[in-house]
Amino acid sequence: MKKIYSFLMALTLIGFLAACGNQGDMGEKKQNTEPKTEQASEDSFPITLKDATDKEVTIEKQPEKIVSLIPSNTEILYAVGAGDEVVGVSEHDNYPEEVKDKEQVAGLELNIEKIISLKPDLVLAHGSVGDMWDSGLEQLEGSGIPVLVVHNAESFDEVYDTIDFIGKATGHTEEASNVIDDMKAKLDEIEKKAAEIKEDDKKSVFVEISPAPEIYAAGKNTFMDQMLNTINAKNSVQEEGWPMMNEEAIIEMNPEVILVNYNYVDNAVDQVLDRKGWQDVAAVKDKRVYMVDENLVSRSGPRIVEGVEELAKAVYPEVFGK
């Protein structure tokens, strides 16, 4: 059951496989985070924002109690200085350390009674869960609690937009701007190093997001694909989205590096290295199969740049260090 739960949550955090398969051009997706009311200054309340469902939500005063229903929202709240206002989080939250002391109000389902009992001024939901929580969110809205559905960011620019959006919703716009600037500076450093990699030295990379017998991978026009492009690596998978792969196709791709992006299987790297028939795959032969922290590379929040750096060190240790 634990494995099933972890896998479902992993799929939820990347926006579900079916939805991701039709992402299109990530650069064209921009969330509308501008206040509806022009007379409101950035940090003044009331403020009206349009969320991921195109619903206009008015927040009457700066929130003093916030419930976050997904880890990426929580990490953003802490990064912009709103951590003290967080009173409820999801069962999947594990960063920063302080979240362990918060009430857990969400897993695959919402604990509506507990959320209402916390008397939050704001609930931050997320677009990646689709319609799964619709009825629960409607109950919260019916009880008078403002609910904002945060966009499911699928590019760096959209992560920046999300941080700005949450900063406005919580009255922490200046701090949000600082977080974004810091992220951009770190990403720029990574891109400058990656630019030194010559075309002939580019590595082909296969990113596995679930294990055999049903192997899913990160394909084109995904956030992971953008990360690989950022570090000047080649994605071995040419299909769009998050396709299920057969092993013969992967062997034929012959990736030079395999990145394992799931943490609910024991000895996952060893299992890949020991797969029957994979012994001649370059990544297996050279023992270049690595586990990457799925929390860093899958959560669309401030630590996503750390995730990119982790990818870079795994693929190009000679450039970025181990």
C-alpha positions in Angstrom: 0.0 0.0 0.0 2.9 2.3 0.8 4.4 1.7 -2.6 1.0 2.4 -4.3 0.6 5.6 -2.3 4.1 6.9 -3.0 3.7 6.2 -6.7 0.3 7.9 -6.9 1.7 10.9 -5.1 4.7 11.0 -7.5 2.3 11.0 -10.5 0.2 13.7 -8.8 3.2 16.0 -8.3 4.1 15.9 -12.0 0.5 16.6 -13.0 -0.6 13.0 -13.8 0.7 11.1 -16.8 -2.3 11.7 -19.1 -2.2 15.4 -18.5 1.5 15.7 -19.0 1.3 13.8 -22.3 -0.4 16.9 -23.8 1.7 19.7 -22.3 2.7 21.3 -25.6 5.1 24.3 -25.5 5.8 24.9 -21.8 7.1 28.4 -22.6 3.6 29.5 -23.8 1.9 28.6 -20.5 1.7 31.6 -18.2 -0.5 31.9 -15.2 -2.5 35.0 -14.6 -1.3 36.2 -11.2 -2.2 39.9 -11.5 -4.7 41.3 -9.0 -8.0 42.0 -10.5 -8.3 45.3 -8.6 -5.7 47.8 -9.9 -6.2 50.1 -6.9 -4.7 47.5 -4.5 -0.9 47.8 -4.0 1.2 44.7 -4.0 1.1 44.1 -0.2 -2.3 45.6 0.5 -5.5 43.8 1.3 -8.1 43.1 0.3 -6.6 41.6 -2.9 -8.3 39.7 -5.7 -6.4 37.0 -7.6 -7.4 34.7 -10.4 -6.3 31.1 -9.7 -5.6 28.0 -11.8 -9.3 27.4 -12.3 -9.9 30.9 -13.6 -11.8 31.6 -10.4 -11.4 35.1 -8.8 -10.7 34.8 -5.1 -10.7 37.8 -2.8 -8.5 37.7 0.3 -9.8 40.3 2.7 -6.7 40.6 5.0 -3.2 39.3 5.2 -3.5 35.6 6.1 -2.5 34.7 9.6 -3.4 31.0 9.3 -2.6 29.1 6.1 -3.3 25.5 5.1 -1.1 24.1 2.3 -2.3 20.9 0.6 0.8 20.0 -1.4 4.6 20.1 -0.6 5.6 22.5 -3.3 3.2 25.1 -1.9 4.5 24.6 1.6 8.2 25.0 0.5 7.3 28.2 -1.3 5.5 29.6 1.8 8.5 29.0 4.0 10.9 30.4 1.4 8.9 33.7 1.1 8.7 34.1 4.9 5.2 32.8 5.5 6.2 29.6 7.3 5.0 30.9 10.7 1.5 31.3 9.3 1.3 27.6 8.1 -1.0 25.6 10.4 -1.8 22.6 8.2 0.1 20.6 5.6 -0.1 17.3 3.6 1.0 13.9 4.7 3.7 14.1 2.0 5.3 17.2 3.4 8.9 16.7 4.7 10.7 20.0 4.1 11.6 22.2 5.9 12.0 20.3 9.2 9.4 22.5 10.9 6.6 21.0 8.9 6.7 17.9 11.0 5.1 19.9 13.8 2.2 21.0 11.7 -1.2 19.4 11.5 -1.5 16.9 8.6 -4.8 17.5 6.8 -4.3 16.0 3.3 -3.2 12.8 1.7 -5.0 11.2 -1.2 -8.1 12.7 0.5 -8.7 15.9 2.4 -9.6 16.0 6.1 -12.3 18.6 5.7 -13.2 18.7 9.4 -9.7 19.1 10.6 -9.0 21.9 8.0 -12.1 23.8 9.1 -11.2 23.3 12.8 -7.9 25.1 12.2 -9.8 28.2 11.1 -7.5 29.1 8.2 -7.6 32.5 6.5 -6.3 30.8 3.3 -6.1 27.3 1.8 -3.6 26.7 -1.0 -4.6 23.8 -3.2 -2.8 22.8 -6.5 -3.7 22.3 -10.1 -1.9 18.9 -10.4 -4.6 17.1 -8.5 -7.1 17.7 -11.2 -10.7 17.1 -10.1 -9.8 14.8 -7.2 -10.4 17.3 -4.4 -13.2 19.4 -6.1 -16.0 18.5 -3.7 -13.8 19.0 -0.7 -12.6 22.4 -1.8 -16.2 23.4 -2.5 -17.0 22.4 1.1 -14.2 24.7 2.4 -15.4 27.6 0.2 -18.9 27.0 1.4 -17.7 27.4 5.0 -16.3 30.8 4.0 -12.6 29.9 3.7 -10.8 31.4 0.7 -9.3 28.7 -1.5 -6.7 29.3 -4.1 -5.8 26.6 -6.6 -2.1 27.2 -7.5 -1.1 26.5 -11.1 0.8 23.3 -11.8 4.1 24.8 -12.9 5.8 23.0 -15.8 8.7 25.3 -16.5 11.1 27.5 -14.7 9.2 30.6 -15.7 6.0 29.1 -14.3 7.7 28.3 -11.0 8.7 31.9 -10.8 5.1 33.0 -11.5 3.9 30.6 -8.8 6.2 32.0 -6.2 5.1 35.5 -7.2 1.5 34.4 -7.0 1.8 32.9 -3.5 3.8 36.0 -2.4 1.0 38.2 -3.4 -1.6 36.0 -1.8 0.2 36.0 1.6 1.5 39.6 1.6 5.1 38.6 1.0 5.8 40.0 -2.5 9.2 41.5 -1.7 10.5 38.3 -0.2 9.0 36.3 -3.2 10.9 38.6 -5.6 14.1 38.0 -3.7 13.6 34.2 -3.9 13.0 34.4 -7.6 16.1 36.6 -8.2 18.2 34.1 -6.2 16.9 31.2 -8.2 17.6 32.9 -11.5 21.2 33.7 -10.4 21.9 30.1 -9.4 20.3 28.8 -12.6 22.4 31.2 -14.6 25.6 29.9 -13.0 24.6 26.3 -13.9 23.8 27.3 -17.5 27.2 29.1 -17.9 29.0 25.9 -16.8 26.9 23.7 -19.0 27.7 26.0 -22.0 31.3 24.8 -21.8 30.3 21.2 -22.7 31.0 20.6 -26.3 28.5 19.1 -28.7 30.4 15.8 -29.0 30.6 15.5 -25.2 26.9 15.8 -24.6 25.5 12.8 -22.7 22.3 10.9 -23.6 20.2 10.5 -20.4 17.2 8.2 -19.7 15.1 9.4 -16.7 13.1 6.6 -15.2 10.2 7.7 -13.0 8.8 4.2 -12.2 10.4 0.8 -12.2 9.9 -2.4 -14.1 7.7 -4.1 -15.1 5.9 -0.8 -16.0 8.7 1.6 -16.7 7.6 5.2 -17.2 10.1 7.8 -18.3 10.4 11.6 -18.8 9.9 12.5 -22.4 9.9 15.7 -24.5 8.1 18.9 -23.4 8.2 18.0 -19.7 9.8 20.0 -16.9 12.5 17.2 -16.6 13.2 17.6 -20.3 13.8 21.3 -19.8 16.2 20.5 -16.9 18.2 18.2 -19.1 18.4 20.9 -21.8 19.6 23.4 -19.2 22.5 21.2 -18.2 23.3 20.5 -21.9 22.3 16.9 -21.9 20.3 14.9 -24.5 17.0 13.2 -23.5 17.0 9.7 -24.8 13.2 9.6 -24.9 11.7 11.4 -27.9 8.1 10.7 -27.1 6.0 13.5 -25.6 5.2 13.6 -21.9 5.6 10.6 -19.6 5.4 7.5 -21.8 5.5 3.9 -20.6 8.5 2.3 -22.2 9.2 -1.3 -23.1 12.6 -2.6 -22.2 13.7 -3.4 -25.8 13.2 0.2 -26.8 15.3 1.4 -23.8 18.1 -1.1 -24.6 18.1 0.2 -28.3 18.3 3.8 -27.1 21.5 2.8 -25.3 21.6 5.8 -22.9 24.9 6.8 -21.4 23.4 7.8 -18.1 20.3 6.5 -16.4 18.7 8.6 -13.6 16.3 6.9 -11.2 13.7 9.3 -10.0 11.6 7.4 -7.4 12.3 6.5 -3.8 9.7 3.9 -3.0 11.8 0.9 -4.2 14.6 -0.6 -2.1 18.0 -0.7 -3.9 16.5 0.8 -7.1 19.9 1.5 -8.7 21.0 -2.1 -8.1 17.8 -3.4 -9.7 18.5 -1.4 -12.8 22.1 -2.6 -13.0 21.0 -6.2 -12.6 18.2 -6.2 -15.2 18.4 -9.1 -17.5 19.5 -8.1 -21.0 20.7 -4.6 -20.0 24.4 -5.5 -19.5 25.4 -3.9 -22.8 23.6 -0.6 -22.2 26.3 2.0 -21.9 24.9 3.4 -18.6 24.8 -0.1 -17.1 28.2 -1.2 -18.5 29.9 2.0 -17.1 27.8 1.9 -13.9 26.4 5.3 -14.6 23.0 4.7 -13.0 22.2 7.2 -10.3 19.4 7.9 -7.8 18.2 11.6 -7.8 16.2 13.2 -5.1 12.6 13.2 -6.5 11.7 15.9 -3.9 14.2 18.3 -5.5 13.5 17.6 -9.2 9.7 17.0 -9.0 8.5 19.7 -6.6 7.9 23.0 -8.5 9.3 25.2 -5.8 12.4 27.1 -4.7 14.6 23.9 -4.4 14.0 23.0 -8.1 17.3 24.7 -8.9 19.1 22.4 -6.4 17.5 19.6 -8.3 19.0 20.8 -11.6 22.4 21.0 -9.9 22.0 17.4 -8.7 21.2 16.3 -12.2 24.2 18.2 -13.5 26.6 16.6 -11.0 25.3 13.1 -11.8 25.5 13.6 -15.6 28.7 15.7 -15.8 30.7 15.2 -12.6 33.8 16.3 -14.4 32.2 19.7 -14.9 30.0 20.2 -11.9 31.8 18.0 -9.3 30.3 15.0 -7.6 
